[in-house]
Each structure stands twice: as structure tokens, then as C-alpha cells.
């Protein structure tokens, strides 16, 4: 699978005093799209957690292109653009579903970590390799023509 499309309808609760989508909500939509991307591959994130493997965010960036407002039907397209030894870099395009007009782009970088538990308490999160079963099914696919980086 090159990419996954997640659909979302903007709620009043998603908007700010100006009537546009509050900026941090795009990161929530990116998370939902990423979660459903894994589910579509047959790897619900909860299954990784049951194995003691977590995928925290190490870096996040959003480029806001145009506003969205209440009741907009949004498609968030997500793909994995880079697979490292212990990292995945996701890219996102948030678009108006009807017109495919891009309203935001962005990326997140995640590090696979293994949790070591002693008596049921997480003691440490140590970086680990991308699990082989994920590496086998995830394809690198660039959504964005220009790679966005913050420095």
C-alpha cells in the first residue's frame, strides 16, 4: 500500500473563536490517519503495545496552506516516506475531500522503542529495530514533492 486515506468531518469543537480549525487539531488528524494506516496493513497499534513495543513521536511539523471550517469533509492522506533502522517518517496531506485542495501538509518521525517492565512497571524505553513484520509490509512512498524540514 503506497498511502492510506483517512476521512474526517470537522466538528464545531475543532474550531477556534475565528471559526477555523484550531491548528493543533491537524496533529490529531495525522495521528488518526497513522493509526488507521497501520490497521489497514493488518497491524493495529495495540498489537505492538501488547508486545512491549511503542512508537513515540520524536519530531512533528505542520505547514498550514489554507483554512478548514465547521462541517468540512477532510481527507488526510498518509504514507511512510522513510524507514530507518529504528524510525519511521510519515508524510501527510490534509485535503478538502470534494476538491482535493490541499489545506495542510506535514510529517512526523517516530522511534520504535521496547519497554522493559519490572513487576508491571515500565522502567525504560530503549530504541529497537523496526520489527521485521512491519518492515515487510510498509512501502516507502513520498507524498510531498518538496520535503519539509524544520531546522
URWOSUL-V452574 format. One record per residue. N is the residue number from 0. PHI is phi in whole degrees, 0 to 359 (* if undefined). Layout:
BEGIN
<<N;PHI> <N;PHI>>
END
This chain:
BEGIN
<<0;*> <1;284> <2;206> <3;232> <4;255> <5;249> <6;257> <7;212> <8;255> <9;294> <10;264> <11;303> <12;297> <13;276> <14;259> <15;259> <16;298> <17;276> <18;86> <19;250> <20;299> <21;299> <22;303> <23;290> <24;295> <25;298> <26;293> <27;295> <28;294> <29;300> <30;298> <31;298> <32;296> <33;296> <34;299> <35;287> <36;301> <37;297> <38;299> <39;295> <40;280> <41;92> <42;233> <43;302> <44;304> <45;299> <46;291> <47;297> <48;298> <49;298> <50;271> <51;82> <52;251> <53;236> <54;225> <55;291> <56;281> <57;258> <58;204> <59;215> <60;211> <61;229> <62;248> <63;271> <64;257> <65;209> <66;282> <67;237> <68;225> <69;312> <70;75> <71;296> <72;266> <73;248> <74;249> <75;250> <76;267> <77;228> <78;212> <79;264> <80;263> <81;208> <82;246> <83;261> <84;295> <85;228> <86;230> <87;232> <88;247> <89;261> <90;243> <91;224> <92;230> <93;263> <94;225> <95;291> <96;299> <97;289> <98;256> <99;64> <100;290> <101;286> <102;250> <103;199> <104;229> <105;181> <106;208> <107;223> <108;244> <109;237> <110;247> <111;287> <112;230> <113;252> <114;270> <115;254> <116;253> <117;236> <118;56> <119;80> <120;250> <121;293> <122;260> <123;203> <124;242> <125;251> <126;304> <127;221> <128;292> <129;300> <130;304> <131;303> <132;294> <133;281> <134;303> <135;290> <136;253> <137;277> <138;252> <139;284> <140;209> <141;274> <142;273> <143;264> <144;294> <145;250> <146;283> <147;271> <148;221> <149;258> <150;223>>
END
